[in-house]
Structure formats: structure tokens, C-alpha cells
Amino acid sequence: MRISRPPLLAVALASVVAGTFASSSCSNRQDFPAGAQSLPASFDTVTVPSLPSSCSGTTFFVGSTSLCATGFTYLLCDGSGYSGYDCTQPGGAWTRETASQDPVASGPNACDGPDGGASSPRGSVYVEANQRSPGKNAVLQYRYCNGSLLQTVVGRYATGGSGAADLNDNGILDADQQLVVDASQTLLFAVNQGSDSIAAFHIAADGSLTPVAGSPFPSGGPAPASVGVSGDILVVANKASDGVRNLGNAVPNYTTFTIEADGTLTHTGTTYTLPRYSSPTQVYVAPGGNLVFGTEESGVLRGLQLSPTGGLTLAPGSPVSLPNSIFDAGQRPQPVWPAGLSATPTGSILYTGVPNYGSIAAFAFTATGDLTFLSGEIAPEASLPCWSVVSPDGRRLYFANAGSNNVSVWDVATDPRRPAWLQTLTLRGGGNPWGLRIDPTGTLLFVISPRQVKQVPLDEGQWLHGATLSADGTLAEMRGSPVPIPVAIDTNPFGVAVVADR
């Protein structure tokens, strides 16, 4: 988003306090892991009184962790705190442990308690690892229940393709909806931006994934970055850049596919070609399913009419540029473009961020997709408001602010045409909030906060956050949040999708 942690494999606080290391002594010391980095002087440790006071800053304890059944996590004890190191990927840095991590629910079966979590929302959250190595990309599955986001990655599902990369903030990863689920929550689709394909998965009742036969499927263009679903039609934005390959003068497009009964994808024959270097960032299917809106880094917002068979027709008046009236004294910054689309569920108002101006904007749209600018609002306490979502009841609008590590809450019930700022929630752990989704009950919000640019310290980012929505729509980070995304520090995980247990 033009913004001018290490492999994270944390140990739940409970594993230290309640058992494995509570009775350890310095006779359990292990050698410093080969290739490990030194512990940063600024690293905050957590007070754990049960650790032996005789330990020094070079004493380690080793033990298995439920977060990685085949690996080990070293604990650094300095007499008053501990830190975790993932020794399965030498060369990485130290993870930051926080007292906020859930002290009770930490294992993959933590949702299987006496009531099975039935008294509160429970389900799965998916994040795309976005691994750039050929054939190594994967979707990671997390669990939530009983008001807590669990610490364990319970599933890792290969997409059969490769991802994208960009720590230099060249806009390669400027996109949303890298993961989407269909209306029945039985199919999940994921982009393979680095290998021009879309992975398709069946979603089981417990949230586990099984690849659709024939997956991954060609994306119909170079470097798919965003996908949207309308009934049995999948819409793909092919960005034409991935930060790994030299794609030269590749041309971006919007392409549609029929989602067959067995989950396979069949190209409809429709491809809407965009001007070279348009760099689309999202394909948002508006409520009703017959309009698609896209944001493009060339500076425009584009409306397209979507037919039941997947046909795409440019909407009247599109593409639309941001009006000069948004900007102070009409002085238009360069570059500037819209990003992050969401709409009122029953109305006809579309919201977008204006990241490089620190504001958001509202547009009215007609049944044919014609857009009319309504208002622009500066986002208080926010830098780079990028990706957004509207609550299912249409009362609140949420923006992930990639440059300020926080999420903004806006009132769109009082006057949907002019959002009113309510709250800015700072997220724990640092990073660049890059995507967000609300669970099917409308009571929980999940945000991915990767280390998206190299300016972010090595001990920050690569997190999945969970937050609860209060009755007035404001946010509070939930128990167990954030949880680490176990990828390397030069990997940019992206995409968030949520399904409820069936």
C-alpha cells in the first residue's frame, strides 16, 4: 500500500506456567540453536515467576509444542521472563510472547470441551501463507471458540501453486479477497498469484479443507490477486505482477468462471481486458450479485455489470476517478487511488479507502452500476486506510489501516452517505493490517497483520488478530489474540476468510 516477525511459532503462556517448564532447572540447558539471531535488547519479556531464578540470559530450555508437532521451541530464560525461538527455521528471529495470549485454549482440540463451544461462535479462520517457492503455497486454518482465538495452526493445505512477494512496497501485494468462500460456506477459493492459478477446496463441517478434483485451475490471466463469488460465478482480478517473475508487459484483466456442482472451475469465455499497468486490487461483488466493482492503482474505481452466465459489461460512467473535492483545496496528491471496497447490505452505497490521503469515501451506485460521489472523510488516527468490511446489519464500517497498525470503526447507520468515525483500535504486536473479515454471526472480526514491508521491525507483524464486536459495534481484541502466522520474515501472508462450524 506504498508504506513509506520472524518465522513466528509461539508457545501459549499456559504451557510454561502450567506444566512443561515450571519445574525446570538450569541442568536442562541446551546449546544456542545453530543460526539463531541474538535476542534484541529492546525485546519485551513476560514475567513468569515459576521459571528458575538461577537462569541466565544464555540458558535455554527445549520442549515440543502443539503449534508444530514435528518441531521444538527453545525458551530463553533471563530470571524473570521467557521468549520463544523456532529452531525448525534457523536464521529466524525471536517471537514476542504476550500475556494476552489465551491461557486456557491452545491446542487443536480446545474447542471440543463439555459444551463444544456451542454457547458462543465457533469456526475456522483461513489465511494464505503466500509462499513464493514453486508449488509451496498453502492455506492455513485457525480455530476460534468460547470467545478465544486459539494459538494453534490446525491445518495447512497446499494450493498446488506459488505466491507473490514484495517487501519494497511496489504495490505487488496491494489487493484484498485473496481468499473467498461461497454463500453455502462449502467451497473456498485461493489465489496463486505467482503461478497464474486458483486453488479450490471443499470445506468440511469442522472447517478442514480438501482440494477440489483438478485444483488448481488456470486463472485466465497473469498473477491473480483477488477473487469474488456471485452464486455459481467466480470473478478473478488478474493483476499482471507478482514480484517474483518478470512479467514484462503482461496485461491485467477481470475473468469469470462457472463454479460447477463439484467445485471445479470452467472459464465462461468472458475476459474483460484492462489497460496495461492498471494493477487491479479487488473484485467486490455488490449485494444482489449482479454488479462487480473493482479498484485499480491507475487511480480509478470501475463498475461492471455481471450477467447470470458470467458476462461482464462496463457500467455507465465507468471508470470513475476520485473527485478533486476530496482533497484539501482541490490539490490532488500523486499517486492516489481508491482501495478497499464494501457496501451497505441492503442499500446502494459503496465505501472505499483513499490510502495515500488518509481518508475514506462514499459513492452511491444505481442498479446499472453508475457511481456518484457522496462524501470524503479524513480517518482520525489512521495511516493508509486500505481494506474494509461492513457489518452484516449495515450499521458499522471497519477499515484496516496498513500504515498505523490499527482498525477504524465508522458509524454508517446514522447517515450512510457520510460515515462518522467512532473508534480506532490499536492492534497488539505491530505490523501492517492488510485484510479483515467478520464471522457469520456478525460478532467477531478477524484481521491479518503481516510484516508487509522491510521497514517493519523483525519482531513485529505476521499476526492473525481476533476482536469482539460490542453492541454498539466498537472493538476489543479477544482472548488469545494475536496468534502467529508461521512464515519466514521475507514472506507476505495475505487474505482472510471465516466460516462457522456446521
LOFIGU-728379 format. One line per field, with one value per residue (C-alpha): residue number from 1; x, y, z. Coordinates in nm, 3 decimals, always signed. Example, Ala and Ser with C-alpha at 12.3 -4.5 7.8 and 13.67 -1.06 7.14 Angstrom:
# residues 2
nr = [1  2]
x = [+1.230  +1.367]
y = [-0.450  -0.106]
z = [+0.780  +0.714]
END
This chain:
# residues 502
nr = [1  2  3  4  5  6  7  8  9  10  11  12  13  14  15  16  17  18  19  20  21  22  23  24  25  26  27  28  29  30  31  32  33  34  35  36  37  38  39  40  41  42  43  44  45  46  47  48  49  50  51  52  53  54  55  56  57  58  59  60  61  62  63  64  65  66  67  68  69  70  71  72  73  74  75  76  77  78  79  80  81  82  83  84  85  86  87  88  89  90  91  92  93  94  95  96  97  98  99  100  101  102  103  104  105  106  107  108  109  110  111  112  113  114  115  116  117  118  119  120  121  122  123  124  125  126  127  128  129  130  131  132  133  134  135  136  137  138  139  140  141  142  143  144  145  146  147  148  149  150  151  152  153  154  155  156  157  158  159  160  161  162  163  164  165  166  167  168  169  170  171  172  173  174  175  176  177  178  179  180  181  182  183  184  185  186  187  188  189  190  191  192  193  194  195  196  197  198  199  200  201  202  203  204  205  206  207  208  209  210  211  212  213  214  215  216  217  218  219  220  221  222  223  224  225  226  227  228  229  230  231  232  233  234  235  236  237  238  239  240  241  242  243  244  245  246  247  248  249  250  251  252  253  254  255  256  257  258  259  260  261  262  263  264  265  266  267  268  269  270  271  272  273  274  275  276  277  278  279  280  281  282  283  284  285  286  287  288  289  290  291  292  293  294  295  296  297  298  299  300  301  302  303  304  305  306  307  308  309  310  311  312  313  314  315  316  317  318  319  320  321  322  323  324  325  326  327  328  329  330  331  332  333  334  335  336  337  338  339  340  341  342  343  344  345  346  347  348  349  350  351  352  353  354  355  356  357  358  359  360  361  362  363  364  365  366  367  368  369  370  371  372  373  374  375  376  377  378  379  380  381  382  383  384  385  386  387  388  389  390  391  392  393  394  395  396  397  398  399  400  401  402  403  404  405  406  407  408  409  410  411  412  413  414  415  416  417  418  419  420  421  422  423  424  425  426  427  428  429  430  431  432  433  434  435  436  437  438  439  440  441  442  443  444  445  446  447  448  449  450  451  452  453  454  455  456  457  458  459  460  461  462  463  464  465  466  467  468  469  470  471  472  473  474  475  476  477  478  479  480  481  482  483  484  485  486  487  488  489  490  491  492  493  494  495  496  497  498  499  500  501  502]
x = [+0.000  +0.303  +0.404  +0.689  +0.847  +1.031  +0.901  +0.653  +0.583  +0.471  +0.418  +0.100  +0.170  -0.011  +0.248  +0.512  +0.314  +0.110  +0.346  +0.633  +0.884  +0.752  +0.992  +1.287  +1.634  +1.948  +2.060  +1.812  +2.011  +2.057  +2.304  +2.207  +2.029  +2.257  +2.197  +1.981  +1.983  +2.072  +1.786  +1.717  +1.797  +1.454  +1.269  +0.995  +0.982  +0.691  +0.718  +0.692  +0.767  +0.782  +1.098  +1.416  +1.583  +1.929  +1.891  +2.097  +2.027  +2.208  +2.016  +1.760  +1.500  +1.373  +1.041  +0.786  +0.496  +0.146  +0.200  +0.436  +0.420  +0.750  +0.949  +1.079  +1.067  +1.356  +1.276  +1.520  +1.509  +1.658  +1.529  +1.203  +1.075  +1.092  +1.094  +1.028  +1.254  +1.152  +1.453  +1.296  +1.392  +1.744  +1.830  +1.496  +1.444  +1.271  +0.897  +0.734  +0.521  +0.244  +0.040  -0.269  -0.231  -0.509  -0.404  -0.660  -0.739  -0.422  -0.438  -0.610  -0.888  -0.953  -1.297  -1.405  -1.490  -1.801  -2.031  -1.829  -1.826  -2.193  -2.269  -2.056  -1.950  -1.705  -1.548  -1.237  -1.030  -0.816  -0.502  -0.295  +0.074  +0.162  +0.478  +0.663  +0.859  +0.720  +0.436  +0.481  +0.191  -0.070  -0.383  -0.353  -0.651  -0.701  -0.984  -1.191  -1.441  -1.554  -1.453  -1.093  -0.869  -0.668  -0.289  -0.257  -0.248  -0.472  -0.441  -0.203  -0.344  -0.129  -0.272  -0.065  +0.087  +0.307  +0.257  +0.386  +0.642  +0.706  +0.893  +0.985  +0.628  +0.591  +0.219  +0.252  +0.053  -0.198  -0.512  -0.798  -1.008  -0.720  -0.940  -1.318  -1.588  -1.915  -2.255  -2.306  -1.962  -1.877  -1.616  -1.306  -1.105  -0.748  -0.523  -0.184  -0.053  +0.289  +0.165  -0.150  -0.399  -0.689  -0.700  -1.041  -1.122  -1.422  -1.490  -1.590  -1.825  -1.524  -1.359  -1.094  -1.019  -0.998  -0.881  -1.143  -1.057  -0.839  -0.736  -0.562  -0.731  -0.584  -0.683  -0.741  -0.464  -0.133  -0.092  -0.444  -0.474  -0.842  -1.148  -1.518  -1.821  -2.172  -2.386  -2.217  -1.988  -1.631  -1.477  -1.098  -0.881  -0.553  -0.305  -0.025  +0.253  +0.378  +0.718  +0.888  +0.866  +0.948  +0.604  +0.715  +0.417  +0.161  -0.194  -0.431  -0.795  -1.113  -1.212  -1.515  -1.564  -1.861  -1.841  -1.963  -2.160  -1.844  -1.647  -1.445  -1.398  -1.489  -1.398  -1.716  -1.541  -1.560  -1.245  -1.260  -0.919  -0.781  -0.528  -0.168  -0.040  -0.393  -0.300  -0.647  -0.669  -1.013  -1.321  -1.607  -1.943  -2.206  -2.518  -2.760  -2.481  -2.525  -2.267  -1.892  -1.676  -1.303  -1.034  -0.726  -0.395  -0.406  -0.638  -0.989  -1.289  -1.460  -1.814  -1.909  -2.246  -2.233  -2.477  -2.602  -2.371  -2.063  -2.071  -1.904  -2.019  -1.876  -2.124  -2.240  -1.994  -1.711  -1.426  -1.461  -1.173  -1.166  -1.300  -1.070  -1.323  -1.198  -0.861  -0.765  -0.806  -0.852  -0.480  -0.464  -0.171  +0.029  -0.006  -0.354  -0.615  -0.911  -0.865  -1.081  -1.444  -1.750  -2.117  -2.429  -2.602  -2.947  -2.873  -2.677  -2.377  -2.020  -1.728  -1.360  -1.038  -0.808  -0.492  -0.235  -0.457  -0.558  -0.929  -1.230  -1.501  -1.864  -2.028  -2.390  -2.449  -2.753  -2.895  -2.683  -2.361  -2.344  -2.140  -2.192  -1.953  -2.121  -1.857  -1.498  -1.392  -1.045  -0.970  -0.861  -0.553  -0.514  -0.250  -0.321  -0.684  -0.692  -0.926  -1.277  -1.584  -1.938  -2.111  -2.391  -2.652  -2.516  -2.458  -2.079  -1.792  -1.443  -1.116  -0.774  -0.514  -0.196  +0.036  -0.068  -0.131  -0.493  -0.854  -1.106  -1.475  -1.726  -2.096  -2.287  -2.628  -2.698  -2.619  -2.482  -2.390  -2.148  -1.968  -1.893  -1.580  -1.638  -1.317  -0.963  -0.838  -0.461  -0.365  -0.116  +0.216  +0.283  +0.271  +0.057  -0.316  -0.394  -0.730  -1.029  -1.347  -1.644  -1.762  -2.108  -2.267  -2.159  -1.998  -1.630  -1.380  -1.057  -0.764  -0.439  -0.138  +0.168  +0.516  +0.437  +0.738  +1.100  +1.077  +0.872  +1.100  +1.181  +0.997  +0.671  +0.399  +0.299  -0.010  -0.373  -0.591  -0.939  -1.168  -1.513  -1.784  -1.975  -2.343  -2.250  -2.010  -1.687  -1.399  -1.191  -0.914  -1.022  -0.853  -0.568  -0.516  -0.293  -0.173  +0.142  +0.147  +0.438  +0.609  +0.955  +1.027  +1.055  +0.718  +0.400  +0.096  -0.236  -0.609  -0.867  -1.175  -1.405  -1.658  -1.876  -1.888  -2.180]
y = [+0.000  +0.221  +0.231  +0.495  -1.118  -1.359  -1.709  -1.695  -2.009  -1.905  -2.108  -2.040  -1.890  -2.182  -2.434  -2.255  -2.171  -2.487  -2.766  -2.837  -2.586  -2.496  -2.730  -2.693  -2.614  -2.494  -2.856  -2.871  -2.619  -2.666  -2.509  -2.193  -2.307  -2.303  -1.999  -1.821  -1.446  -1.265  -1.153  -0.782  -0.558  -0.397  -0.728  -0.732  -1.049  -1.179  -1.227  -1.597  -1.643  -2.023  -2.015  -2.074  -1.751  -1.900  -1.898  -1.652  -1.487  -1.766  -2.054  -2.233  -2.499  -2.716  -2.894  -2.991  -2.757  -2.825  -2.547  -2.764  -3.134  -3.207  -2.912  -2.771  -2.431  -2.301  -2.083  -1.813  -1.759  -1.443  -1.497  -1.308  -1.382  -1.601  -1.579  -1.843  -1.933  -2.154  -2.378  -2.550  -2.248  -2.140  -1.784  -1.654  -1.416  -1.440  -1.439  -1.193  -1.361  -1.160  -1.212  -1.156  -1.498  -1.733  -1.919  -2.193  -2.286  -2.356  -2.698  -2.810  -2.980  -2.691  -2.634  -2.983  -2.903  -3.012  -2.779  -2.798  -2.420  -2.427  -2.130  -1.892  -1.853  -2.115  -2.183  -2.154  -1.864  -1.910  -1.721  -1.768  -1.828  -1.681  -1.888  -1.784  -2.108  -2.313  -2.535  -2.444  -2.205  -2.308  -2.206  -2.212  -2.296  -2.150  -2.214  -1.985  -2.074  -1.974  -1.613  -1.706  -1.729  -2.049  -2.047  -2.349  -2.377  -2.681  -2.731  -2.648  -2.715  -2.697  -2.484  -2.652  -2.321  -2.034  -1.690  -1.337  -1.120  -0.752  -0.611  -0.300  -0.169  -0.164  -0.238  -0.605  -0.715  -0.430  -0.643  -0.785  -1.102  -1.337  -1.593  -1.618  -1.870  -1.928  -1.847  -2.201  -2.196  -2.527  -2.404  -2.191  -2.031  -1.901  -1.717  -1.847  -1.508  -1.642  -1.929  -1.794  -2.029  -2.052  -2.325  -2.463  -2.655  -2.832  -2.713  -2.988  -2.935  -2.888  -2.639  -2.875  -2.846  -3.099  -2.996  -3.000  -3.252  -3.083  -2.794  -2.557  -2.413  -2.162  -1.809  -1.678  -1.422  -1.330  -1.310  -1.342  -1.117  -1.110  -1.332  -1.274  -1.505  -1.438  -1.750  -2.003  -1.745  -1.674  -1.342  -1.309  -0.997  -1.082  -0.816  -0.891  -0.860  -1.086  -0.951  -1.280  -1.328  -1.076  -1.042  -0.760  -0.603  -0.856  -0.722  -0.733  -0.836  -0.944  -1.301  -1.510  -1.881  -2.106  -2.291  -2.639  -2.855  -3.045  -2.722  -2.728  -2.404  -2.365  -2.049  -1.876  -1.731  -1.379  -1.178  -0.802  -0.666  -0.366  -0.106  -0.214  -0.130  -0.082  -0.312  -0.415  -0.462  -0.613  -0.762  -0.679  -0.837  -0.592  -0.712  -0.859  -1.025  -0.855  -0.578  -0.604  -0.312  -0.302  -0.066  -0.011  +0.151  +0.351  +0.569  +0.458  +0.275  +0.058  -0.078  -0.383  -0.546  -0.922  -1.146  -1.482  -1.658  -1.458  -1.187  -0.857  -0.523  -0.184  +0.012  +0.357  +0.629  +0.389  +0.407  +0.679  +0.885  +1.027  +1.383  +1.672  +1.786  +1.505  +1.674  +1.983  +2.290  +2.051  +1.967  +1.610  +1.410  +1.184  +0.896  +0.844  +0.576  +0.406  +0.075  -0.145  -0.185  -0.270  -0.176  -0.146  -0.487  -0.360  -0.013  +0.115  +0.291  +0.181  +0.267  +0.282  +0.398  +0.665  +0.528  +0.784  +1.066  +0.909  +0.925  +0.720  +0.797  +0.705  +0.659  +0.592  +0.333  +0.260  -0.074  -0.045  +0.030  +0.403  +0.567  +0.910  +1.057  +1.140  +1.234  +1.205  +1.180  +1.205  +0.895  +1.005  +0.835  +0.630  +0.598  +0.420  +0.311  +0.033  -0.264  -0.254  -0.451  -0.355  -0.536  -0.773  -0.543  -0.249  -0.029  -0.022  +0.011  -0.120  -0.021  -0.185  +0.091  -0.055  +0.227  +0.270  -0.082  -0.017  -0.065  +0.217  +0.185  +0.410  +0.468  +0.421  +0.375  +0.737  +0.864  +0.603  +0.880  +1.039  +0.787  +0.914  +0.798  +0.608  +0.432  +0.341  +0.015  -0.031  -0.393  -0.585  -0.690  -0.444  -0.499  -0.381  -0.462  -0.590  -0.761  -0.819  -1.025  -1.062  -1.406  -1.526  -1.430  -1.069  -1.064  -1.127  -0.953  -1.111  -0.910  -1.021  -0.806  -0.922  -0.777  -0.632  -0.402  -0.432  -0.117  -0.312  -0.447  -0.817  -0.886  -0.732  -0.843  -1.187  -1.198  -1.301  -1.094  -1.156  -0.888  -0.891  -0.652  -0.489  -0.398  -0.056  -0.208  -0.097  -0.343  -0.510  -0.759  -1.104  -1.365  -1.541  -1.259  -1.222  -1.561  -1.604  -1.690  -1.935  -1.799  -1.657  -1.288  -1.221  -1.382  -1.174  -1.373  -1.230  -1.294  -1.371  -1.593  -1.710  -1.993  -2.112  -2.477  -2.665]
z = [+0.000  -0.060  +0.302  +0.333  +1.251  +1.211  +1.146  +1.429  +1.624  +1.972  +2.284  +2.481  +2.821  +2.983  +2.861  +3.065  +3.374  +3.400  +3.321  +3.092  +3.221  +3.565  +3.743  +3.507  +3.634  +3.459  +3.424  +3.138  +2.936  +2.563  +2.327  +2.144  +1.824  +1.522  +1.307  +1.559  +1.586  +1.906  +2.123  +2.055  +2.352  +2.317  +2.332  +2.596  +2.803  +3.008  +3.382  +3.464  +3.836  +3.807  +3.595  +3.797  +3.911  +3.862  +3.483  +3.284  +2.952  +2.769  +2.923  +2.711  +2.771  +2.491  +2.454  +2.194  +2.126  +1.999  +1.746  +1.543  +1.617  +1.443  +1.579  +1.902  +2.061  +2.270  +2.568  +2.675  +3.049  +3.199  +3.551  +3.507  +3.161  +2.855  +2.477  +2.215  +1.925  +1.634  +1.585  +1.283  +1.069  +1.183  +1.094  +1.209  +1.496  +1.833  +1.874  +2.111  +2.374  +2.534  +2.846  +2.631  +2.477  +2.579  +2.898  +2.853  +2.495  +2.299  +2.137  +1.817  +2.013  +2.251  +2.100  +2.198  +2.560  +2.755  +2.562  +2.242  +2.232  +2.144  +2.369  +2.161  +1.797  +1.678  +1.345  +1.133  +1.006  +0.696  +0.598  +0.284  +0.359  +0.017  -0.018  -0.333  -0.384  -0.674  -0.556  -0.188  -0.131  +0.127  +0.313  +0.693  +0.916  +1.264  +1.510  +1.730  +2.002  +2.351  +2.291  +2.215  +1.910  +1.950  +1.927  +1.700  +1.324  +1.294  +0.920  +0.637  +0.290  -0.021  -0.301  -0.569  -0.675  -0.565  -0.419  -0.464  -0.285  -0.223  +0.077  -0.122  -0.131  -0.507  -0.493  -0.590  -0.286  -0.288  -0.302  -0.099  -0.120  -0.191  -0.017  -0.052  +0.039  -0.140  +0.012  +0.142  +0.311  +0.149  -0.101  -0.054  -0.335  -0.307  -0.549  -0.658  -0.768  -0.863  -1.080  -1.251  -1.092  -0.848  -0.585  -0.491  -0.172  -0.024  +0.334  +0.578  +0.871  +1.103  +0.867  +0.731  +0.359  +0.078  -0.271  -0.544  -0.814  -1.076  -0.849  -0.905  -1.215  -1.463  -1.359  -1.709  -1.686  -1.524  -1.146  -0.994  -0.688  -0.589  -0.627  -0.571  -0.577  -0.708  -0.692  -0.917  -1.081  -0.969  -1.073  -1.080  -1.095  -1.269  -1.156  -1.408  -1.150  -0.873  -0.764  -0.848  -1.226  -1.495  -1.649  -1.878  -2.050  -1.926  -1.944  -1.643  -1.669  -1.498  -1.586  -1.488  -1.426  -1.364  -1.033  -1.119  -0.876  -0.779  -0.721  -1.042  -1.234  -1.602  -1.788  -1.906  -2.209  -2.066  -2.004  -1.958  -2.053  -1.864  -1.973  -1.915  -1.564  -1.426  -1.135  -1.008  -0.632  -0.570  -0.733  -0.499  -0.577  -0.453  -0.265  -0.516  -0.710  -1.048  -1.007  -0.962  -0.852  -0.885  -0.763  -0.976  -0.887  -1.207  -0.995  -1.084  -0.949  -1.211  -1.218  -1.422  -1.480  -1.418  -1.604  -1.465  -1.712  -1.616  -1.879  -1.786  -1.926  -1.831  -1.618  -1.732  -1.638  -1.551  -1.482  -1.218  -1.076  -0.726  -0.742  -0.658  -0.396  -0.169  -0.135  +0.060  -0.163  -0.454  -0.457  -0.579  -0.435  -0.663  -0.674  -0.534  -0.592  -0.420  -0.238  -0.019  -0.121  +0.083  +0.065  +0.274  +0.267  +0.167  +0.036  -0.258  -0.106  -0.174  +0.054  -0.037  +0.121  -0.020  +0.140  +0.034  +0.153  +0.484  +0.412  +0.309  +0.055  -0.010  -0.351  -0.439  -0.710  -0.925  -1.037  -1.352  -1.160  -1.228  -0.947  -0.789  -0.531  -0.197  +0.060  +0.175  +0.538  +0.691  +0.901  +1.251  +1.399  +1.080  +0.813  +0.486  +0.534  +0.278  +0.313  +0.452  +0.552  +0.655  +0.941  +0.837  +0.991  +0.791  +1.096  +1.112  +0.866  +0.952  +0.786  +0.822  +0.838  +0.691  +0.794  +1.157  +1.293  +1.380  +1.271  +1.240  +1.324  +1.145  +1.206  +0.880  +1.041  +1.131  +0.780  +0.539  +0.296  +0.544  +0.769  +1.120  +1.299  +1.627  +1.731  +1.634  +1.787  +1.803  +1.742  +1.953  +1.810  +1.528  +1.154  +0.862  +0.890  +0.542  +0.535  +0.760  +0.774  +1.008  +1.119  +1.005  +1.338  +1.299  +1.645  +1.571  +1.345  +1.221  +1.087  +0.928  +1.011  +0.815  +0.807  +0.470  +0.423  +0.530  +0.743  +0.997  +1.276  +1.255  +1.580  +1.461  +1.222  +1.086  +1.309  +1.288  +1.523  +1.656  +1.802  +1.953  +1.837  +2.121  +2.097  +1.956  +1.704  +1.871  +1.900  +2.171  +2.095  +2.208  +2.426  +2.252  +2.005  +1.820  +1.703  +1.493  +1.125  +1.085  +0.775  +0.712  +0.773  +0.398  +0.323  +0.298  +0.414  +0.297  +0.274  +0.544  +0.519  +0.800  +0.819  +1.105  +1.207  +1.059]
END
